[in-house]
Amino acid sequence: MMTRSGRRMTSLWLAGCLAFAGCAKKEEPAAAPTGAQPQPEVQAPPTSPPPGTLPREGEAAARPPVHTASMGDNETEPPSHAPAKNREWTTTPVSLKRRPAQSVTLRSVRAGTHADFDRVVFEFDGPQVPGYQLQYVDKPIIQCGSGDETPLAGKGFLQVTLSPARGHDDQGRATVAALELKPRLPTLLELVRTCDFEAEVTWVLGTKAPNDFRVMELSEPTRLVVDVKH
């Protein structure tokens, strides 16, 4: 017959076994479902250094540089044609001969003033200014067709001859708005057309005095610029 102390020891032993079995059951991992496939391991994308920092050793070879277009990449190349003919200030005759395939048509004559000179602009059709000759002449100022004298204000008379050029269309009508201008500028007082005949167009500028002048060629649109100092 088991004594009371023996029964107590047996009870303690059974309680310890039950507690150990419960702990072991909690620590067992859950079994994977039948037929489930293992998921592939996903790698995190490589991180790039902040802008303006240098890559660490080995990163430059792993990430080749990428060209980024800038505003300068869209700029067109400068035109390859020679610069316009520009003359220095002078009072002596200036001339340049040209022989284009056909006469250039004069489309506009206008005048304006600047800080220390007055300007006359002759605008043409076509890509190039015709030949020209500029020189101060004496009175009388003569119309080439009729031989009539043309009155002109001023004490200096700068004659501008354009060739080959014309100032009329195929019907003989003038291609400029006016054949005589009186701008009354500080130096330039008056200008008048004196010839439009046989591929030659001539205008004479009446100035206060035979001051220095210069000639420049400009493009887009095609222009011959004549400046006369104040």
C-alpha positions as CSV (number, residue, x, y, z in Angstrom):
1,M,0.0,0.0,0.0
2,M,1.4,3.4,-1.2
3,T,2.1,5.9,1.5
4,R,0.9,9.5,1.4
5,S,4.4,10.8,0.6
6,G,4.8,8.4,-2.3
7,R,1.5,9.6,-3.8
8,R,2.7,13.2,-3.6
9,M,5.9,12.5,-5.5
10,T,4.0,10.7,-8.2
11,S,1.6,13.7,-8.6
12,L,4.5,16.1,-8.9
13,W,6.2,13.9,-11.5
14,L,3.0,13.8,-13.7
15,A,2.5,17.6,-13.5
16,G,6.1,18.2,-14.7
17,C,5.7,15.9,-17.7
18,L,2.4,17.6,-18.7
19,A,4.0,21.1,-18.5
20,F,7.0,19.9,-20.6
21,A,4.8,18.5,-23.3
22,G,2.8,21.8,-23.5
23,C,6.0,23.8,-24.0
24,A,7.3,21.5,-26.6
25,K,4.0,21.8,-28.6
26,K,4.1,25.6,-28.6
27,E,7.7,25.7,-30.0
28,E,7.0,23.5,-33.0
29,P,6.9,25.4,-36.3
30,A,3.7,25.3,-38.4
31,A,3.8,22.8,-41.2
32,A,3.7,24.2,-44.8
33,P,0.4,23.4,-46.7
34,T,0.6,20.3,-48.9
35,G,1.7,21.2,-52.5
36,A,2.7,24.8,-51.7
37,Q,5.8,26.1,-53.7
38,P,8.5,28.0,-52.0
39,Q,8.5,31.8,-52.8
40,P,11.6,33.2,-54.7
41,E,13.7,35.6,-52.8
42,V,13.2,39.2,-54.0
43,Q,16.3,41.4,-54.1
44,A,16.0,45.1,-53.2
45,P,17.0,47.5,-56.1
46,P,20.4,49.1,-55.8
47,T,20.3,52.5,-54.3
48,S,21.8,55.5,-56.1
49,P,23.9,58.1,-54.4
50,P,22.4,61.6,-53.9
51,P,22.9,64.0,-56.8
52,G,26.3,65.6,-56.8
53,T,28.1,62.8,-54.9
54,L,30.7,60.5,-56.3
55,P,29.9,56.7,-56.5
56,R,31.7,54.3,-54.2
57,E,34.5,52.2,-55.6
58,G,33.0,49.6,-58.0
59,E,29.7,51.5,-58.5
60,A,30.8,53.4,-61.6
61,A,31.5,50.3,-63.6
62,A,28.2,48.7,-62.5
63,R,26.2,51.8,-63.6
64,P,27.5,53.3,-66.9
65,P,26.8,57.0,-67.3
66,V,23.7,58.1,-69.1
67,H,23.8,61.2,-71.3
68,T,21.2,63.8,-70.5
69,A,20.4,66.3,-73.3
70,S,20.9,70.0,-72.3
71,M,19.5,73.1,-73.9
72,G,22.7,73.5,-75.9
73,D,22.2,70.1,-77.6
74,N,19.2,71.6,-79.5
75,E,21.0,74.7,-80.7
76,T,21.5,74.9,-84.5
77,E,24.9,75.4,-85.9
78,P,25.7,79.0,-86.9
79,P,25.4,79.8,-90.6
80,S,28.6,79.1,-92.6
81,H,28.2,82.1,-95.0
82,A,30.7,84.9,-94.8
83,P,29.8,87.9,-92.5
84,A,28.2,91.0,-94.1
85,K,30.5,93.6,-95.6
86,N,31.0,96.4,-93.1
87,R,32.9,99.6,-93.9
88,E,34.7,102.1,-91.7
89,W,33.7,105.7,-91.4
90,T,34.9,107.7,-94.4
91,T,34.2,110.6,-96.8
92,T,36.0,109.0,-99.8
93,P,34.1,107.0,-102.4
94,V,33.1,103.4,-101.6
95,S,32.2,100.8,-104.2
96,L,31.6,97.0,-104.4
97,K,30.8,95.3,-107.7
98,R,28.6,92.3,-107.9
99,R,27.0,90.4,-110.8
100,P,24.1,88.3,-109.7
101,A,22.1,86.2,-112.2
102,Q,19.3,88.9,-112.3
103,S,18.6,92.3,-111.0
104,V,17.6,92.6,-107.3
105,T,14.3,94.4,-106.6
106,L,14.3,97.3,-104.2
107,R,11.3,97.0,-101.9
108,S,11.7,99.7,-99.2
109,V,13.6,102.8,-98.4
110,R,13.4,104.3,-94.8
111,A,15.3,106.6,-92.6
112,G,15.8,107.1,-88.9
113,T,18.1,108.7,-86.3
114,H,20.5,107.3,-83.7
115,A,22.6,108.8,-80.9
116,D,25.3,110.2,-83.2
117,F,24.3,109.4,-86.7
118,D,21.3,109.2,-89.1
119,R,20.5,106.0,-91.0
120,V,19.0,105.1,-94.3
121,V,18.0,101.5,-95.0
122,F,17.6,100.0,-98.5
123,E,15.7,96.7,-98.4
124,F,15.7,94.2,-101.2
125,D,14.2,90.9,-102.4
126,G,16.6,88.0,-102.7
127,P,19.5,86.7,-100.6
128,Q,22.2,89.2,-101.5
129,V,22.7,93.0,-101.7
130,P,23.5,94.2,-105.2
131,G,26.7,96.0,-106.1
132,Y,26.9,99.6,-104.8
133,Q,28.8,102.8,-105.2
134,L,28.7,105.7,-102.7
135,Q,30.3,109.1,-103.1
136,Y,29.6,112.8,-102.4
137,V,28.7,114.7,-105.6
138,D,28.2,118.3,-106.5
139,K,25.1,120.1,-107.7
140,P,23.1,120.0,-109.9
141,I,21.4,116.7,-109.0
142,I,20.1,115.3,-112.3
143,Q,17.3,112.8,-113.1
144,C,18.9,110.2,-115.4
145,G,15.9,109.7,-117.7
146,S,14.8,113.3,-118.4
147,G,18.0,115.2,-117.6
148,D,16.0,117.6,-115.4
149,E,17.6,119.1,-112.3
150,T,16.2,117.9,-109.0
151,P,16.2,120.4,-106.1
152,L,17.6,118.8,-102.9
153,A,18.1,120.3,-99.4
154,G,21.5,120.4,-97.7
155,K,25.1,121.1,-98.4
156,G,26.3,117.5,-98.7
157,F,24.9,115.2,-101.4
158,L,25.7,111.6,-100.9
159,Q,24.9,109.6,-104.0
160,V,24.0,105.9,-103.6
161,T,24.0,103.8,-106.8
162,L,22.8,100.2,-106.8
163,S,23.5,97.8,-109.6
164,P,22.2,95.4,-110.9
165,A,19.0,96.5,-109.3
166,R,15.6,97.8,-110.1
167,G,12.9,99.8,-108.3
168,H,9.9,98.8,-110.4
169,D,7.9,95.7,-111.2
170,D,7.2,94.1,-114.6
171,Q,4.4,96.6,-115.2
172,G,6.7,99.5,-114.6
173,R,5.2,100.5,-111.3
174,A,7.5,101.7,-108.5
175,T,8.2,99.1,-105.8
176,V,8.8,101.6,-103.0
177,A,6.1,103.7,-101.4
178,A,7.7,107.1,-102.1
179,L,10.4,108.4,-104.5
180,E,11.2,111.4,-102.3
181,L,11.5,111.6,-98.5
182,K,12.0,114.5,-96.2
183,P,12.8,113.1,-92.7
184,R,14.3,116.3,-91.3
185,L,16.7,114.5,-89.1
186,P,19.7,116.0,-87.4
187,T,22.0,115.4,-90.4
188,L,19.8,113.8,-93.1
189,L,17.4,116.4,-94.5
190,E,16.0,114.9,-97.7
191,L,16.6,112.0,-100.1
192,V,15.3,111.5,-103.6
193,R,15.5,108.8,-106.3
194,T,17.2,110.1,-109.4
195,C,17.5,106.9,-111.5
196,D,15.8,103.6,-112.2
197,F,17.0,102.6,-115.6
198,E,18.9,99.7,-117.2
199,A,19.5,97.7,-114.0
200,E,20.7,100.7,-112.1
201,V,18.9,102.5,-109.2
202,T,20.3,105.7,-107.7
203,W,19.3,107.7,-104.7
204,V,20.9,110.9,-103.4
205,L,20.9,111.9,-99.7
206,G,20.8,115.6,-98.9
207,T,22.8,116.2,-95.6
208,K,23.6,119.3,-93.7
209,A,27.3,118.8,-94.5
210,P,29.5,116.1,-96.3
211,N,30.1,114.3,-93.0
212,D,31.6,110.8,-92.5
213,F,29.5,107.9,-93.7
214,R,29.7,104.1,-93.5
215,V,28.1,101.2,-95.3
216,M,26.9,97.9,-93.9
217,E,25.2,94.8,-95.3
218,L,22.6,93.0,-93.3
219,S,20.6,89.9,-93.9
220,E,17.1,88.4,-93.1
221,P,15.9,90.6,-94.7
222,T,18.5,91.7,-97.2
223,R,19.5,95.3,-96.5
224,L,22.1,97.9,-97.4
225,V,22.5,100.3,-94.5
226,V,24.0,103.8,-94.9
227,D,24.9,105.8,-91.8
228,V,25.9,109.5,-91.8
229,K,27.5,111.1,-88.7
230,H,25.9,114.1,-87.0
